[in-house]
């Protein structure tokens, strides 16, 4: 039976904004069930108001001055809601969390995953492994090959070209035989639709040699391969699988895809089970499986870097001074580092491997981003984990390094447990094919579409976002974010989806967005999600007031139509022959 996600409690925008820091006890008026919501500056966490011991109701613990502990009225057990751990008695239970998700109106939904821990279905007793039977071969960024007996499984192949239009480039030089490794895989898992995991330039090479290779993705509401038909990639064996169900590969190998608690519409992670030995790869998930994960797995892998979005580097005006940005980035890096370390400590894997963070803003026009967008160091993260929990073996992989699971489980000090590439191996890239990929992107600039200003109305009507009190000003620019000569500079009023010549007189929220002309026209022409602009650092933004408009960005980053704008119809309306 597939894992399901069910909304069990909802707070309106007003009710959500009234949540106090610390513990909030809430009751559903419809069914009488009670919930606990914990709030602080960094997060929202929630659970059912029901003690795991014998089902007693929690109340606030008057002895707790930090406002993070509740006390069971039945046997006086105490739960720290900030960590979801029982502190009295200590080391007893973990409380099962609910997923906290913001809805389109800015309210909050509490979502229950059922079952919360589907990997416990049909458990297997670990069998003894032979040396060389299970190997992890790290390639680059999030791309890793698993040798599992006679099968080879590959994660998230990004081995060539940029990601997010022209914003991200590979930091590492992949091993020379990486494309051969890709093409010999028995199956491929792609975690989500972001271009550093779903790399169409890489998949195009794969499809030319192995179009029928089995590719597996989770059943997200935004299909991972929504753009496949327009990509020029001919993959013919894509398998969309339900969450929380074991997928049997052979008698020894199976895997299970799980959803992310914060972004269930698009993000996933995976558990691989070979002869009862489990490898957990949480990839980019913010809250994998709603925070409920298997403990004591043999290997845990996760991202580590941070800096994978435009905020705050691409924001200008107001508080966004260079000093403010530097302090914010430093603080967020430290938070992420501590969060990852505490998560690893709580899950107690035998081996932990930070990966999925080796990208660089390599193009010369993005030098400011590269210098500002400092990222975490995986060795620093592993050092912190070793300090918190010395029993966990940590591995900072280099491209081409291979970990032998049987050896490292038997003796972490075994010199043959991890084989690194030769010392002379080139690990970091010093050149990228800028001209090739930028020419492809910039070819949209001279498209017939943009010779007619009516494209603006046509595009935003296709996008379908409206009835929201936000006005944006979109400005086409050159690489330095100066106005593009002859480029478009226009307003969109999303309250009634009109296109005024200036800001309306009424009270409204406002954003000014400057976009590099090649990228914005490429995005518009192909109906691509705005991640290419925002995550790819290809725009500059200012806001008045300085608030995040979740509905707006969620729509343009996730919910745009699955089919591209019908530009042939548009040109026909303009009385233009699209063939000319």
C-alpha positions in Angstrom: 0.0 0.0 0.0 1.4 3.4 -1.0 2.2 6.0 1.6 -0.4 8.8 1.6 -0.4 12.4 2.8 -3.6 13.6 4.4 -4.4 17.2 5.6 -5.7 16.8 9.2 -5.7 20.4 10.5 -5.7 23.8 8.9 -5.0 27.3 10.2 -6.0 30.4 8.2 -3.5 33.1 7.4 -4.8 35.1 10.4 -4.6 32.2 12.7 -1.1 31.3 11.5 0.1 34.8 12.0 -1.2 34.7 15.6 1.0 31.8 16.6 3.3 32.7 19.5 6.9 31.8 19.8 7.2 28.5 21.7 4.4 26.1 22.3 0.9 26.5 20.8 -1.8 24.0 21.8 -4.6 23.8 19.1 -7.9 21.9 18.9 -9.7 21.0 15.7 -13.3 22.2 16.2 -14.6 19.8 13.6 -13.4 16.5 15.2 -12.1 17.6 18.6 -8.6 16.3 18.0 -5.7 18.3 19.5 -2.3 19.3 18.1 0.9 21.0 19.3 2.6 23.5 17.1 6.1 24.8 18.1 7.3 28.0 16.6 10.7 29.8 16.7 12.6 32.1 14.3 14.0 29.1 12.4 11.1 26.6 12.1 7.6 25.3 12.7 7.2 21.8 14.1 4.0 20.0 14.9 2.7 16.7 16.3 -0.5 15.2 17.6 -1.3 16.1 21.2 -1.0 12.5 22.4 1.7 11.0 24.5 3.4 8.0 22.8 3.5 6.1 26.1 -0.2 5.5 26.8 -2.0 8.2 24.9 -2.3 10.9 27.5 -3.0 14.6 26.7 -0.1 17.1 27.0 -0.2 20.4 28.7 2.4 23.1 28.9 5.1 22.3 31.4 5.1 25.2 33.9 8.6 24.3 35.0 10.0 25.0 31.6 11.2 28.6 31.2 12.2 28.0 27.6 8.6 27.3 26.5 9.5 24.2 24.6 8.4 21.3 26.9 5.0 19.8 27.4 4.0 17.4 30.2 1.6 14.5 29.9 -1.4 14.6 32.2 -1.5 10.8 32.6 2.0 9.7 33.7 3.9 13.1 33.6 6.1 12.2 30.7 7.8 15.2 29.2 8.3 16.0 25.5 10.6 18.6 24.1 8.6 19.8 21.1 11.6 21.7 19.6 13.3 18.4 19.1 10.4 15.9 19.3 12.4 13.9 21.9 11.0 12.8 25.2 13.2 14.3 28.0 11.5 12.4 30.8 12.2 9.6 30.7 15.3 10.4 28.6 16.3 8.3 25.6 12.8 6.7 25.4 10.8 7.7 22.4 10.8 10.1 19.5 7.4 11.8 18.8 6.1 11.3 15.3 6.0 14.6 13.6 3.3 16.1 11.3 4.4 17.8 8.1 3.9 21.6 8.3 3.1 23.1 5.0 2.0 26.6 3.9 -1.0 26.7 1.7 -1.7 29.1 -1.2 -3.5 31.7 1.1 -0.5 31.9 3.5 -2.2 29.6 6.0 -0.8 26.4 7.5 -1.7 22.8 7.0 -0.7 19.9 9.2 -0.2 16.8 7.1 0.0 13.3 8.3 2.0 10.7 6.4 0.5 7.3 6.6 2.2 5.1 7.3 4.9 7.4 8.8 7.7 4.8 8.5 6.9 2.5 5.6 10.4 1.0 5.4 9.4 -1.1 8.4 7.1 -3.2 6.2 8.6 -6.5 5.3 11.9 -5.9 7.3 15.0 -7.9 6.3 17.7 -9.2 8.5 21.1 -8.0 7.3 23.2 -10.7 5.6 26.9 -10.8 5.6 28.5 -8.9 2.7 31.6 -10.0 0.8 34.3 -7.5 0.1 33.5 -5.6 -3.1 29.9 -6.7 -3.1 28.5 -3.2 -2.3 30.5 -0.2 -3.5 29.7 3.5 -3.6 31.4 5.3 -6.4 31.2 9.1 -6.1 31.2 11.0 -9.4 30.3 14.7 -8.8 27.7 16.9 -7.1 24.7 14.6 -6.3 25.7 11.9 -8.9 26.8 8.6 -7.3 26.9 5.1 -8.6 26.0 2.2 -6.3 27.3 -1.3 -7.1 24.9 -3.7 -5.4 25.8 -7.2 -6.2 25.2 -7.7 -10.0 23.3 -4.4 -10.3 24.5 -0.8 -10.7 22.2 2.0 -9.6 23.0 5.7 -10.3 21.6 8.8 -8.6 20.9 12.2 -10.1 23.3 12.4 -13.1 24.6 15.9 -13.8 27.9 15.4 -15.6 28.0 18.1 -18.2 26.6 21.5 -19.1 25.2 24.1 -16.7 22.2 24.0 -14.4 19.5 26.7 -13.9 20.1 28.2 -17.3 23.7 29.6 -17.0 23.9 30.1 -13.3 25.4 26.9 -11.9 28.4 25.0 -13.3 30.1 21.8 -12.0 32.8 22.6 -9.5 34.4 19.1 -9.8 35.9 17.6 -12.9 34.0 14.3 -13.2 36.0 11.1 -13.7 37.1 10.6 -17.3 34.9 7.5 -17.6 31.8 9.1 -16.0 29.7 8.9 -19.1 30.6 5.2 -19.6 29.6 4.7 -15.9 26.3 6.4 -16.6 25.5 4.4 -19.7 26.3 1.0 -18.0 23.8 1.6 -15.2 21.0 -0.9 -14.7 18.7 1.8 -13.3 18.7 5.5 -12.5 17.0 7.5 -9.7 16.3 11.2 -10.2 15.2 12.9 -7.0 13.5 16.0 -8.3 13.2 18.4 -11.3 15.9 20.9 -10.4 18.4 21.1 -13.1 21.4 20.0 -11.0 19.6 16.7 -10.5 17.6 16.5 -13.7 20.3 17.5 -16.2 18.9 17.4 -19.7 22.4 18.0 -21.3 23.5 14.8 -19.5 20.4 12.8 -20.2 20.6 13.7 -23.9 24.0 11.9 -24.1 22.5 9.0 -22.2 19.4 8.8 -24.4 21.5 8.6 -27.5 23.1 5.4 -26.2 20.6 3.9 -23.8 17.1 5.4 -24.6 15.4 2.4 -22.8 17.4 2.6 -19.6 15.0 2.4 -16.6 14.6 5.7 -14.8 12.7 6.0 -11.6 11.1 9.1 -10.0 8.5 9.7 -7.3 4.9 10.4 -8.0 5.1 14.2 -7.2 2.2 16.5 -8.1 4.6 18.4 -10.4 5.9 15.6 -12.6 9.7 15.3 -12.6 9.7 14.9 -16.4 7.1 17.5 -17.2 9.4 19.0 -19.8 10.6 15.8 -21.5 8.6 16.1 -24.7 10.2 19.5 -25.5 13.7 18.7 -24.3 15.0 16.8 -27.2 15.8 13.9 -24.9 14.4 10.5 -26.0 14.1 8.4 -22.8 11.5 5.7 -23.2 11.4 3.9 -19.9 10.5 6.4 -17.2 8.8 4.9 -14.2 6.7 7.0 -11.8 6.4 5.1 -8.5 4.2 5.7 -5.5 5.8 6.9 -2.2 6.6 4.5 0.6 6.4 1.3 -1.5 9.3 -1.1 -1.9 10.3 -1.4 -5.6 11.8 -4.9 -6.1 14.8 -5.0 -8.5 16.0 -8.5 -7.8 15.9 -11.0 -4.9 18.4 -9.0 -2.9 17.9 -5.4 -4.1 14.9 -3.1 -3.5 14.4 0.7 -3.0 11.7 3.0 -1.7 11.1 6.7 -2.7 9.9 9.0 0.1 8.4 12.6 -0.2 9.8 15.7 1.3 7.7 17.2 4.1 8.3 20.9 3.1 8.1 20.4 -0.7 6.0 17.3 -1.3 4.9 18.6 -4.7 8.4 18.2 -6.1 11.1 16.8 -3.8 11.9 13.3 -2.9 14.6 11.1 -1.2 15.4 7.4 -1.3 16.2 4.3 0.8 18.1 1.5 -0.9 18.0 -2.0 0.7 20.5 -4.6 -0.4 20.4 -7.9 1.6 19.0 -6.0 4.6 21.7 -3.3 4.5 20.2 0.2 4.0 21.5 3.3 2.3 19.6 6.5 3.0 20.0 9.4 0.5 18.0 12.5 1.6 19.4 14.5 -1.3 18.0 18.1 -1.1 15.0 17.4 1.0 14.3 20.1 3.6 12.3 17.8 5.8 12.6 14.3 4.3 9.6 12.1 5.0 8.3 14.8 7.4 11.3 14.4 9.6 10.7 10.7 10.3 13.6 8.7 9.0 15.2 5.2 9.7 17.8 5.1 12.4 21.1 3.1 12.3 21.2 2.7 8.5 24.6 1.6 7.1 25.1 4.7 5.0 23.4 8.1 5.1 24.0 10.7 2.3 22.8 14.3 2.2 23.4 17.7 0.8 25.5 20.1 2.9 26.3 23.3 1.0 23.5 25.8 1.2 23.4 28.8 -1.1 21.1 27.2 -3.5 18.7 30.1 -4.1 18.9 33.8 -5.0 18.2 35.1 -1.5 19.8 37.3 -0.3 22.6 37.7 -2.9 20.3 38.9 -5.7 18.3 41.4 -3.5 18.9 45.1 -3.5 17.7 48.2 -1.6 16.5 48.6 1.9 18.4 46.5 4.5 20.2 44.5 1.8 23.7 46.0 2.4 26.8 43.9 1.7 27.3 43.7 5.5 23.7 42.5 6.1 24.1 39.9 3.4 27.4 38.6 4.7 26.0 38.3 8.2 22.9 36.5 7.0 24.8 34.1 4.9 27.2 33.3 7.7 24.4 32.7 10.2 22.4 30.5 7.7 25.5 28.4 6.9 26.1 27.9 10.6 22.4 26.9 11.2 22.5 24.4 8.3 25.8 22.9 9.5 24.4 22.4 13.0 21.1 21.1 11.8 22.8 18.5 9.6 25.1 17.5 12.4 22.3 17.1 14.9 20.2 15.1 12.3 23.0 12.7 11.7 23.7 12.4 15.4 20.0 11.5 16.0 19.8 9.0 13.2 23.1 7.2 14.1 24.1 5.9 10.7 27.2 3.7 10.5 28.7 5.9 7.8 27.7 9.5 6.9 28.6 11.1 3.5 27.9 14.8 2.7 27.6 15.4 -1.0 25.3 17.3 -3.4 26.7 20.7 -3.0 29.7 21.0 -5.4 28.5 23.7 -7.8 30.1 27.1 -8.7 28.9 30.3 -10.2 31.7 30.1 -12.7 30.7 32.5 -15.5 32.6 35.8 -15.2 29.4 37.8 -15.2 28.5 36.0 -11.9 31.7 36.8 -10.1 29.8 38.8 -7.5 27.5 35.9 -6.7 30.5 33.5 -6.5 32.3 35.7 -4.1 29.2 36.5 -2.0 27.5 33.1 -1.9 29.8 31.3 0.5 28.9 27.6 1.1 29.5 25.1 3.8 32.6 22.9 3.7 31.8 19.2 3.9 35.0 18.5 5.9 33.9 21.1 8.5 30.5 19.3 8.8 32.1 15.9 9.2 34.5 17.3 11.8 31.5 18.6 13.8 29.8 15.2 13.5 32.9 13.4 14.7 33.0 15.7 17.7 29.3 15.2 18.6 29.3 11.4 17.9 32.7 9.8 17.4 31.2 6.4 16.7 29.9 7.6 13.3 32.3 7.1 10.4 32.3 10.1 8.1 33.4 10.3 4.5 34.1 13.4 2.4 34.2 11.9 -1.1 36.4 13.0 -4.0 35.3 12.4 -7.7 36.2 8.9 -8.5 36.6 7.7 -4.9 35.0 4.3 -4.1 33.8 3.1 -0.7 33.6 -0.6 0.0 30.7 -1.1 2.4 31.7 -4.6 3.7 35.2 -3.4 4.5 34.2 -0.2 6.3 31.5 -1.9 8.3 34.0 -4.6 9.5 36.8 -2.1 10.1 36.5 1.7 9.5 40.3 1.9 9.7 40.8 -0.5 6.8 43.0 1.2 4.3 41.2 -0.5 1.5 37.7 0.6 2.7 37.9 3.8 0.7 40.0 4.0 -2.5 40.7 7.6 -3.5 41.7 8.7 -7.0 45.5 8.9 -7.7 47.1 12.1 -6.3 47.7 13.4 -9.8 44.0 13.4 -10.6 42.5 16.7 -11.6 39.7 17.3 -9.1 38.4 20.8 -9.9 37.3 22.2 -13.2 39.1 25.3 -14.7 37.1 25.6 -17.9 33.5 25.3 -19.0 31.7 25.4 -22.3 30.2 28.8 -21.8 29.9 29.8 -25.4 28.1 26.7 -26.5 25.4 26.9 -23.8 25.0 30.6 -23.7 24.5 30.7 -27.5 21.7 28.3 -27.1 20.0 30.3 -24.4 20.6 33.7 -26.1 19.1 32.4 -29.4 15.7 33.2 -27.9 16.5 37.0 -27.9 15.8 37.4 -31.6 12.7 35.1 -31.7 9.7 36.5 -33.7 7.6 36.4 -30.5 9.4 39.3 -29.0 8.9 41.6 -32.0 5.4 42.1 -30.8 4.8 43.7 -27.3 1.5 41.7 -27.1 3.6 38.7 -26.1 3.5 40.1 -22.5 -0.3 39.8 -22.3 -0.3 36.4 -24.0 2.4 35.0 -21.7 0.9 36.1 -18.4 -2.6 34.9 -19.4 -1.0 31.5 -20.2 0.7 31.5 -16.8 -2.6 31.9 -15.1 -1.7 33.7 -11.9 -4.2 36.4 -10.8 -6.5 37.8 -8.0 -3.5 38.6 -5.8 -2.6 42.2 -4.8 0.9 42.3 -6.2 2.3 44.5 -8.9 5.6 43.6 -10.5 7.9 45.6 -12.8 9.9 43.4 -15.2 13.0 45.0 -16.8 15.1 43.2 -19.4 18.8 43.8 -18.9 22.3 43.0 -20.1 24.7 40.8 -18.1 25.4 43.8 -15.7 21.7 44.3 -15.1 21.6 47.6 -16.9 18.6 48.1 -19.2 18.9 46.2 -22.5 18.7 48.6 -25.4 15.3 48.2 -26.9 14.3 45.7 -24.2 11.0 45.5 -22.5 10.2 47.3 -19.3 6.6 46.7 -18.2 4.2 46.3 -15.2 1.9 43.4 -14.4 -0.9 43.9 -11.9 -1.9 40.5 -10.7 -5.0 41.7 -8.9 -6.9 41.8 -12.2 -4.1 40.7 -14.5 -3.8 44.0 -16.2 -0.7 45.8 -17.6 -0.6 49.4 -16.5 1.9 52.0 -17.6 2.8 52.8 -14.0 2.1 51.6 -10.5 -1.5 51.8 -9.5 -2.6 54.4 -6.9 -4.2 51.9 -4.6 -2.3 50.2 -1.7 -0.4 47.2 -3.0 2.7 45.1 -2.7 5.4 45.7 -5.3 8.4 43.9 -6.7 10.9 45.2 -9.3 12.7 42.3 -11.1 15.5 42.9 -13.5 16.2 39.9 -15.7 19.1 39.1 -18.1 17.4 39.3 -21.5 18.6 36.0 -22.9 17.5 34.0 -19.9 14.1 35.7 -19.4 13.3 35.3 -23.1 14.4 31.7 -23.1 12.2 31.0 -20.0 9.2 32.7 -21.6 9.6 31.1 -25.0 9.8 27.6 -23.6 7.4 28.0 -20.7 10.1 27.1 -18.2 9.8 27.4 -14.5 11.3 30.6 -13.0 13.9 28.6 -11.1 16.2 29.4 -14.0 16.0 33.0 -13.0 15.8 32.9 -9.3 17.9 29.9 -8.3 20.2 30.6 -11.2 21.0 34.1 -10.0 19.9 35.6 -13.3 17.8 38.4 -11.9 18.0 41.2 -9.3 15.0 41.9 -7.0 13.8 44.7 -4.8 10.5 44.6 -2.8 8.2 47.1 -1.2 7.3 46.1 1.4 10.1 43.7 2.0 8.0 40.5 2.3 8.1 37.1 0.6 5.1 36.5 -1.7 4.8 32.7 -1.4 1.8 32.4 -3.7 3.4 34.3 -6.5 6.8 32.6 -6.4 5.3 29.1 -5.7 3.2 29.5 -8.9 6.0 30.6 -11.2 8.5 28.2 -9.7 6.2 25.1 -9.4 2.7 25.6 -10.8 3.1 27.0 -14.3 1.1 25.0 -16.9 2.6 21.7 -18.0 2.3 22.7 -21.7 4.3 25.6 -23.1 2.6 28.8 -24.5 1.2 28.3 -28.0 3.4 30.8 -29.7 2.3 29.6 -33.2 -1.3 30.7 -32.2 0.1 34.0 -30.9 2.0 34.7 -34.1 -1.1 33.7 -36.1 -3.1 36.3 -34.1 -0.4 38.8 -35.0 -0.8 37.8 -38.6 2.7 36.5 -38.8 3.8 33.4 -40.6 5.7 31.4 -37.9 7.7 29.6 -40.6 9.4 32.9 -41.7 
